[in-house]
């Protein structure tokens, strides 16, 4: 579940970096990023609501305020002209963290066949005693 969310966030963030920054694009980066962060923290999908994800996962008040202001601007139909440096730094940091976390998960999920074979043999040995 983490991989598609990370890829969505990375793809949209690339658009922000290469093209004109837009509020909708920032939100399209933040939602999957925070959803993945929530899954990492709770081991399940908790909420799709961006405001709820922000309040439950972010600890830095200035970052929360910056994102909440972005949401208000989107609701009022305003737009931004420049990239938001603080938000870009947060996004880059979280994408890097998420990629490392995914790599760790993938390495932890190595082929369990040998362990299962051993367990099966031990179970048979115990059953036939």
C-alpha positions in Angstrom: 0.0 0.0 0.0 2.9 2.3 0.7 4.4 2.1 -2.8 1.5 3.5 -4.8 1.0 6.3 -2.3 4.7 7.2 -2.4 4.8 7.1 -6.2 1.7 9.4 -6.4 3.4 11.8 -4.0 6.7 11.7 -5.9 5.0 12.2 -9.3 3.0 15.2 -8.2 6.0 16.7 -6.4 8.0 16.4 -9.6 5.3 18.5 -11.2 5.6 21.2 -8.6 9.4 21.3 -9.0 9.4 21.3 -12.8 6.3 23.3 -13.5 4.3 26.1 -12.0 3.4 25.4 -8.3 -0.3 25.1 -7.8 -2.4 24.5 -4.6 -4.1 21.5 -6.0 -0.8 19.8 -6.8 0.5 20.5 -3.3 -2.6 18.9 -1.9 -2.2 16.0 -4.3 1.3 15.5 -2.9 0.3 15.9 0.8 -2.7 13.6 0.9 -1.0 10.4 -0.2 2.1 11.3 1.7 0.2 11.7 5.0 -1.9 8.6 4.2 1.3 6.6 3.9 2.6 8.2 7.1 -0.7 7.2 8.9 -0.4 3.6 7.6 3.2 3.4 8.8 2.1 4.7 12.3 -1.1 2.6 12.7 -0.6 -0.3 10.4 -3.9 0.3 8.7 -5.7 2.9 6.6 -7.2 5.4 9.1 -8.6 8.4 7.3 -8.7 9.9 3.9 -9.6 13.4 5.3 -6.7 15.7 4.8 -7.6 17.9 7.8 -7.8 14.9 10.0 -4.5 13.5 8.8 -2.8 16.9 9.4 -4.1 17.2 12.9 -3.2 13.6 13.8 0.2 13.3 12.2 1.9 16.7 12.1 3.5 18.1 15.2 5.1 21.3 14.0 2.5 24.1 14.4 4.0 26.3 11.7 3.8 23.5 9.2 0.2 22.7 10.1 -0.7 26.4 9.7 1.0 26.5 6.4 -0.9 23.5 5.0 -4.2 24.7 6.6 -3.7 28.1 4.9 -3.1 26.3 1.6 -6.4 24.4 2.0 -8.2 27.7 2.8 -6.7 29.3 -0.3 -7.9 26.4 -2.5 -11.4 26.7 -1.0 -11.5 30.4 -1.7 -10.3 29.9 -5.3 -7.0 31.7 -4.8 -3.8 30.4 -6.2 -0.1 30.7 -5.4 2.7 32.1 -7.6 5.8 30.6 -6.0 6.8 27.3 -4.5 6.6 27.1 -0.7 10.1 26.3 0.5 9.2 25.0 3.9 6.6 22.7 2.5 9.0 21.5 -0.2 11.5 20.6 2.5 8.9 18.7 4.5 7.8 16.8 1.4 11.3 15.9 0.3 12.1 14.7 3.8 8.9 12.6 4.1 9.4 11.1 0.6 13.0 10.0 1.5 11.8 8.6 4.8 9.0 6.7 3.1 11.3 5.2 0.5 13.6 4.0 3.2 10.7 2.5 5.1 9.4 0.7 2.0 12.9 -0.7 1.4 13.0 -1.9 5.0 9.6 -3.6 4.6 10.6 -5.2 1.4 13.8 -6.6 3.0 11.9 -7.9 6.0 9.5 -9.8 3.7 12.1 -12.2 2.3 10.9 -15.6 1.1 9.6 -17.5 4.2 9.7 -21.0 2.5 12.7 -22.3 4.5 11.2 -21.2 7.8 7.8 -22.7 6.9 9.4 -26.0 5.8 11.3 -26.2 9.1 8.1 -25.5 11.1 6.2 -28.1 9.1 8.9 -30.7 9.7 9.0 -29.9 13.4 5.2 -30.2 13.6 5.3 -33.6 11.9 8.0 -34.8 14.2 6.0 -33.7 17.2 2.8 -35.2 15.9 4.4 -38.6 15.2 6.1 -39.0 18.6 
